Amino acid sequence: MSFSKGFRCLGYFRNLHYRQGVVNHRFNSSYALAYEVFGEPTEVLKKVPIQTERHVKGNHVMIKYLASPINPADINTIQGVYPVKPTSFPVIGGNEGVAEVIQVGPNVKNIKLGDKVIPSGSTTGTWTTHRVLTEKDLIVLDKNIDTMFAAQIAVNPCTAYRMMQDFVKLKEGDSIIQNGGNSAVGIYVIQLAKFWNIRSINVIRDRPDLEQTKEYLKSLGADYVLTEEEIRKRELMDKIFSDISKPKLALNCVGGQCATDCVRHLDDDGTMVTYGGMSKKPVVIPTGSFIFKNHKYVGYWQTRWNMMNFNSSQRHKMLEELTELSANKKLITPKVIQVSLDEYKEAIENMQKGFSNAKYVFKFD
Ligand SMILES: NC(=O)c1ccc[n+]([C@@H]2O[C@H](COP(=O)([O-])OP(=O)(O)OC[C@H]3O[C@@H](n4cnc5c(N)ncnc54)[C@H](OP(=O)(O)O)[C@@H]3O)[C@@H](O)[C@H]2O)c1
């Protein structure tokens, strides 16, 4: 495999002196994880040297990535089964991450050296040490934001936030049910629910470290953590519903039998939001749920919401609120396993095995 057309060796890219600012960065190498064809990430991804402009011009900004997570959607994108597809190859993997601004072009107005930024759109390629983008491709975050939280702020916390805000008017004391309770999105849902005084029932798969996982999620604010089997136990569920109300909102990232079982506990007129399909099985809804319980079924996709609200005040307000919650320790980042670009195969293989209880994040030096 050759990346000669798209990526050239970076031999001369040394001892950069920035015209505009005080930062005098020196870096010997700039690398990315990229692919030239769709396929299994461990087979098609390659770590390649890349070349970026020596001095950025106009409204361009050079950024140096600090951290970038591996999300399930990144895997699906590389496999070619995600709705957003790259239009030309080779392409750099990754969809979100946080970077530091290391050079700004003369026409850049609202971004300065040292700012912490995230990409404003999707599929920009974040598994890379450096990138040159335009000012409008970037959103500036609070400079004190925690790096690991910032690396993941654009997708999972926002998804959790919107799904709990936009579909059902939840009030204090109401309850929700979700599967994938230990997923990154699920962990943010648990913490936002706790912060907004909403009770949560969180469904996870049975696992060797079940009790530790339950305790961990409860320590974050989960009211109940149950296995997929436990939510089928009538007596147990009756006991729970003598303590909390029936959920008005169900969040589904798994599909298959587990989604159907969550629906059985949804209150009349309740809504299920499907945002993932981790079991790769379809969502099957009992007929009575539509006719007698008046349940509603909707989907949510953060990418679409971002496109509709690209530079909206609503988006900036949400990011500010989430940043503040993180700063006040009301929102803890899911457990992170930091890896280098060289460790991508092992990280992706482990992630695909499941039960990792953690998010793999590329950390750049
Ligand atoms: N629609 C949107 O806008 C949007 C936004 C963000 C995320 N998502 C989707 O939400 C899902 C979770 O994303 P994430 O970043 O939070 O993922 P994550 O942290 O990697 O967690 C993956 C979750 O899926 C569970 N899982 C994996 N395989 C499963 C299976 N066969 N059956 C049941 N559960 C299974 C895992 O449970 P174990 O620990 O038991 O393996 C874990 O809870 C993904 O499908 C992702 O694409 C969608």
The ligand as a Gaussian input file, in Angstrom:
#p B3LYP/6-31G(d) Opt

LIG

0 1
 N      -26.799000       8.659000      17.263000
 C      -25.819000       9.406000      17.740000
 O      -25.742000      10.602000      17.537000
 C      -24.768000       8.745000      18.565000
 C      -23.859000       9.504000      19.300000
 C      -22.939000       8.853000      20.109000
 C      -22.907000       7.473000      20.135000
 N      -23.791000       6.782000      19.363000
 C      -23.846000       5.320000      19.396000
 O      -24.080000       4.927000      20.722000
 C      -23.485000       3.683000      20.951000
 C      -22.562000       3.806000      22.162000
 O      -21.484000       4.701000      21.827000
 P      -20.342000       4.977000      22.896000
 O      -19.310000       5.839000      22.323000
 O      -20.995000       5.384000      24.156000
 O      -19.770000       3.498000      23.005000
 P      -18.819000       2.791000      24.025000
 O      -18.453000       3.668000      25.160000
 O      -17.761000       2.137000      23.217000
 O      -19.774000       1.644000      24.614000
 C      -20.303000       0.638000      23.830000
 C      -21.486000       0.049000      24.581000
 O      -22.135000      -0.910000      23.760000
 C      -22.297000      -2.095000      24.513000
 N      -22.291000      -3.235000      23.617000
 C      -21.337000      -3.588000      22.744000
 N      -21.714000      -4.680000      22.059000
 C      -22.935000      -5.021000      22.545000
 C      -23.854000      -6.072000      22.245000
 N      -23.592000      -6.979000      21.317000
 N      -25.013000      -6.119000      22.933000
 C      -25.281000      -5.209000      23.891000
 N      -24.460000      -4.174000      24.200000
 C      -23.304000      -4.100000      23.539000
 C      -21.103000      -2.101000      25.453000
 O      -21.369000      -2.967000      26.507000
 P      -20.252000      -3.957000      27.107000
 O      -19.469000      -3.162000      28.102000
 O      -21.087000      -5.000000      27.731000
 O      -19.400000      -4.431000      25.968000
 C      -21.099000      -0.643000      25.867000
 O      -22.093000      -0.387000      26.819000
 C      -22.771000       3.295000      19.652000
 O      -23.653000       2.518000      18.890000
 C      -22.564000       4.638000      18.983000
 O      -22.421000       4.539000      17.597000
 C      -24.707000       7.378000      18.607000

